[in-house]
Amino acid sequence: MVSVPASCSLANYGLFCYELATTIATAATTTAATATTTAASFIDPVRPAATSVAASSASANAAAAATHKVPVVCNAVPGTFVTSSVTFVCSCAACGGQPEWEPRDWLEHCGRSRTGQWYKETAVLVAGAARPQRLATYLRRWGYKAVSVPVAPGVREWRLLRESELPQPTQTAQVDLALKDDGQELRLTDVLPAEVSVLCNNVPGTLLADTWRIRCRCAACAAAGPADNNWSLTLWERHCEEGKPTKHLKPLVSIRLPPGSVPELPPGT
């Protein structure tokens, strides 16, 4: 079960979505060994053991091995990104899965300039997503960055550098997406219940997720009728923060989700 972190603001509600996504991804690894490789799951591409679950050792090992290979496409050419070696295996008719290409050679093979940014020109086929996602974005959400490191005089190789221990994958299979220029973002209304308890400056209220309005539960407003108790986020914050300069109002930060305001959700919900 996954619960909302304490003192979670609307702006940081994505952290809760991350916890839910991680739980779902963890449960999904039980079937990873038998799943097809037509699309990538949101599993740590380099350290699959971090999302291991109770399973037979054979299944766990097979699942771990599978997560080192991420299905990708570059200029309409399909292939597989091998995270352990930072190379590409091409699946075009001529290559048939052989050989492994260095990143810049892969770009050239796919008809792109070998001087291009391979991690941006290659896209990951993510399960449940409406469109491919840049490889750089996919890796960054797991805390990794592709870097070129010297391994010998005049020789450099690509490695995946772990920059963060906190991955922030976006779960695309269970919720709709608001597609942006370079990736996807969750819309809060896709995962919020119809009514959510909220707080602003210790004043309780109810967020109506479908209209994105607030029903205030302070003593004065509770006695008013529904027509007079229907606040926008900004006006409700002003109501709760009376006397605070308007220019300092930030409703998505001030309005918070207290623990328990969003029901706990089982994996796969």
C-alpha positions as CSV (number, residue, x, y, z in Angstrom):
1,M,0.0,0.0,0.0
2,V,1.2,3.5,-0.8
3,S,0.2,6.6,1.3
4,V,0.8,10.3,0.8
5,P,3.9,11.7,2.4
6,A,3.4,14.1,5.4
7,S,3.0,17.8,4.5
8,C,2.6,17.0,0.8
9,S,1.8,20.1,-1.3
10,L,-0.2,20.0,-4.5
11,A,3.0,21.1,-6.3
12,N,4.8,18.1,-4.9
13,Y,2.0,15.6,-5.3
14,G,4.2,14.1,-8.1
15,L,6.3,12.5,-5.3
16,F,3.3,10.5,-4.3
17,C,2.8,9.5,-7.9
18,Y,6.4,8.4,-8.0
19,E,5.9,6.1,-4.9
20,L,2.9,4.6,-6.6
21,A,4.7,4.1,-9.9
22,T,7.6,2.4,-8.1
23,T,5.3,0.0,-6.3
24,I,3.6,-0.9,-9.6
25,A,7.0,-1.3,-11.4
26,T,8.2,-3.6,-8.6
27,A,5.1,-5.8,-8.9
28,A,5.6,-5.9,-12.6
29,T,9.0,-7.4,-12.4
30,T,7.4,-10.8,-11.4
31,T,6.3,-11.1,-15.1
32,A,9.3,-9.5,-16.7
33,A,10.9,-12.8,-17.5
34,T,8.1,-13.9,-19.8
35,A,7.1,-10.5,-21.1
36,T,7.9,-9.5,-24.7
37,T,10.6,-7.0,-25.4
38,T,8.6,-4.7,-27.6
39,A,8.5,-2.0,-25.0
40,A,10.5,-1.0,-21.8
41,S,9.0,-1.1,-18.3
42,F,9.9,1.6,-15.8
43,I,12.6,-0.5,-14.1
44,D,16.0,0.7,-13.2
45,P,17.9,0.1,-16.4
46,V,21.3,-0.5,-14.8
47,R,20.5,-1.8,-11.3
48,P,17.6,-4.2,-11.7
49,A,18.3,-5.7,-8.2
50,A,17.0,-2.5,-6.7
51,T,13.4,-3.5,-7.8
52,S,13.7,-7.2,-7.2
53,V,10.8,-9.1,-5.7
54,A,10.2,-12.5,-4.2
55,A,10.4,-15.0,-7.0
56,S,12.4,-18.1,-8.0
57,S,16.1,-17.4,-8.5
58,A,15.8,-18.4,-12.2
59,S,13.0,-16.0,-12.9
60,A,14.7,-13.2,-10.9
61,N,17.9,-13.7,-12.8
62,A,16.0,-13.7,-16.2
63,A,14.2,-10.5,-15.2
64,A,17.4,-8.9,-14.1
65,A,19.1,-9.7,-17.4
66,A,16.2,-8.4,-19.4
67,T,16.2,-5.0,-17.7
68,H,19.8,-4.4,-19.0
69,K,18.3,-4.1,-22.5
70,V,16.1,-1.2,-23.4
71,P,14.1,-1.3,-26.7
72,V,14.8,1.9,-28.7
73,V,14.4,3.5,-32.1
74,C,16.5,6.0,-34.0
75,N,15.4,7.6,-37.2
76,A,12.8,4.8,-37.6
77,V,15.5,2.1,-37.1
78,P,14.6,-0.3,-34.3
79,G,17.3,-1.6,-31.9
80,T,18.2,-2.3,-28.3
81,F,20.2,-0.2,-25.9
82,V,22.5,-2.3,-23.7
83,T,23.0,-0.4,-20.5
84,S,25.8,-2.5,-19.1
85,S,28.1,-1.8,-22.1
86,V,26.5,1.5,-23.4
87,T,26.1,0.0,-26.9
88,F,23.3,-0.6,-29.3
89,V,22.2,-3.8,-31.0
90,C,20.5,-3.0,-34.3
91,S,17.3,-4.9,-35.3
92,C,17.1,-3.8,-38.9
93,A,16.9,-6.5,-41.6
94,A,20.5,-6.1,-42.6
95,C,21.9,-6.4,-39.0
96,G,19.6,-9.0,-37.6
97,G,20.7,-8.2,-34.0
98,Q,24.4,-8.2,-34.8
99,P,26.8,-6.6,-34.0
100,E,26.8,-4.2,-31.1
101,W,27.4,-0.6,-32.2
102,E,29.2,2.1,-30.3
103,P,26.8,5.1,-29.8
104,R,28.2,7.3,-32.6
105,D,28.5,4.4,-35.0
106,W,24.9,3.6,-34.2
107,L,23.8,7.1,-35.1
108,E,25.7,6.9,-38.4
109,H,24.2,3.5,-39.2
110,C,20.7,4.9,-38.6
111,G,21.3,7.8,-41.1
112,R,22.1,10.5,-38.5
113,S,25.3,12.5,-38.1
114,R,27.8,10.7,-35.9
115,T,28.6,14.0,-34.2
116,G,25.0,14.2,-32.9
117,Q,23.8,13.6,-29.4
118,W,23.0,9.9,-29.6
119,Y,21.2,10.0,-26.2
120,K,18.8,12.6,-27.5
121,E,18.4,11.3,-31.0
122,T,17.5,7.8,-29.8
123,A,14.1,7.2,-28.2
124,V,12.9,4.6,-25.8
125,L,9.8,2.6,-26.5
126,V,8.1,2.8,-23.1
127,A,5.2,0.5,-22.3
128,G,1.9,2.3,-22.1
129,A,3.3,5.6,-23.5
130,A,1.6,7.4,-26.3
131,R,4.9,8.0,-28.0
132,P,8.6,7.2,-27.6
133,Q,10.6,9.0,-25.0
134,R,14.1,10.4,-25.4
135,L,16.8,8.0,-24.1
136,A,18.4,10.9,-22.2
137,T,15.0,11.6,-20.5
138,Y,14.5,8.0,-19.6
139,L,17.9,7.6,-18.1
140,R,17.7,11.0,-16.2
141,R,14.4,9.9,-14.6
142,W,16.3,7.0,-13.1
143,G,19.1,9.2,-11.9
144,Y,21.6,8.4,-14.7
145,K,23.6,10.5,-17.2
146,A,25.6,9.4,-20.1
147,V,29.2,10.6,-19.9
148,S,32.4,10.1,-22.0
149,V,35.3,9.0,-19.8
150,P,39.0,8.5,-20.7
151,V,40.0,4.8,-20.5
152,A,43.5,5.1,-22.1
153,P,45.6,7.8,-23.7
154,G,43.5,9.3,-26.5
155,V,40.7,6.7,-25.9
156,R,37.3,7.5,-24.4
157,E,34.3,5.3,-23.8
158,W,30.7,6.1,-22.8
159,R,29.6,5.2,-19.3
160,L,26.4,5.7,-17.4
161,L,27.1,7.9,-14.3
162,R,24.6,7.7,-11.5
163,E,23.8,11.2,-10.3
164,S,21.0,10.5,-8.0
165,E,19.8,7.8,-5.7
166,L,16.2,8.9,-6.1
167,P,14.7,7.8,-9.4
168,Q,11.6,9.6,-10.6
169,P,10.0,7.5,-13.3
170,T,6.7,8.5,-14.7
171,Q,4.1,5.7,-14.7
172,T,2.4,5.7,-18.0
173,A,0.4,2.5,-18.0
174,Q,-2.1,3.3,-15.3
175,V,-2.9,7.0,-16.0
176,D,-3.3,9.4,-18.8
177,L,-0.5,11.8,-19.7
178,A,-0.1,15.5,-20.5
179,L,2.4,15.3,-23.3
180,K,5.1,18.0,-23.2
181,D,7.9,18.9,-25.6
182,D,10.3,16.3,-24.1
183,G,8.5,13.6,-22.3
184,Q,5.4,13.2,-20.2
185,E,4.0,14.6,-17.0
186,L,1.1,13.3,-14.8
187,R,-2.0,15.4,-14.5
188,L,-3.1,15.5,-10.9
189,T,-6.8,15.1,-11.9
190,D,-5.9,11.7,-13.4
191,V,-5.0,10.2,-10.1
192,L,-6.9,12.3,-7.5
193,P,-10.2,11.1,-6.0
194,A,-13.2,13.3,-6.7
195,E,-12.9,15.0,-3.3
196,V,-9.7,15.5,-1.4
197,S,-9.1,17.0,2.0
198,V,-6.7,19.9,2.0
199,L,-5.2,22.4,4.3
200,C,-4.0,26.0,3.9
201,N,-2.6,27.9,6.9
202,N,-4.3,25.3,9.1
203,V,-7.7,26.1,7.5
204,P,-9.4,22.8,6.3
205,G,-11.1,22.5,3.0
206,T,-12.1,20.1,0.3
207,L,-10.6,20.1,-3.2
208,L,-13.1,19.2,-5.9
209,A,-10.8,17.5,-8.4
210,D,-13.1,17.7,-11.4
211,T,-13.6,21.4,-11.2
212,W,-10.3,22.3,-9.4
213,R,-12.3,24.4,-6.9
214,I,-12.2,24.5,-3.1
215,R,-15.1,24.1,-0.6
216,C,-13.9,25.8,2.5
217,R,-14.6,24.2,5.9
218,C,-13.9,27.1,8.2
219,A,-16.6,28.1,10.6
220,A,-17.8,31.1,8.6
221,C,-17.9,29.2,5.2
222,A,-19.4,26.0,6.6
223,A,-22.6,28.0,7.4
224,A,-22.8,29.4,3.8
225,G,-24.6,27.7,1.0
226,P,-22.7,25.8,-1.8
227,A,-23.0,28.8,-4.2
228,D,-21.2,31.0,-1.7
229,N,-18.6,28.4,-0.8
230,N,-16.9,27.6,-4.1
231,W,-13.4,29.1,-4.2
232,S,-10.7,29.1,-6.8
233,L,-7.2,28.0,-5.5
234,T,-5.9,31.5,-5.5
235,L,-8.9,33.1,-3.8
236,W,-9.1,30.4,-1.2
237,E,-5.4,30.9,-0.3
238,R,-6.1,34.6,-0.1
239,H,-9.0,33.8,2.2
240,C,-6.8,31.6,4.4
241,E,-3.8,33.9,4.3
242,E,-5.6,37.1,5.0
243,G,-3.1,40.0,5.2
244,K,-0.4,38.3,3.2
245,P,0.9,40.3,0.2
246,T,-0.8,39.0,-3.0
247,K,2.5,38.8,-4.8
248,H,3.7,36.1,-2.3
249,L,0.7,33.9,-2.9
250,K,1.5,30.4,-4.3
251,P,-1.6,28.2,-3.9
252,L,0.1,25.1,-5.3
253,V,2.6,25.4,-2.5
254,S,0.5,26.7,0.3
255,I,-2.4,24.3,-0.2
256,R,-1.3,21.0,1.2
257,L,-2.5,17.4,1.2
258,P,-2.5,16.1,4.8
259,P,-1.6,12.4,5.4
260,G,-4.6,10.2,4.7
261,S,-6.3,12.8,2.5
262,V,-5.7,10.5,-0.5
263,P,-6.7,6.9,0.0
264,E,-4.0,4.3,0.0
265,L,-3.8,2.4,-3.3
266,P,-2.8,-1.2,-3.8
267,P,-0.1,-1.9,-6.5
268,G,-1.7,-2.1,-9.9
269,T,-4.5,0.3,-9.2
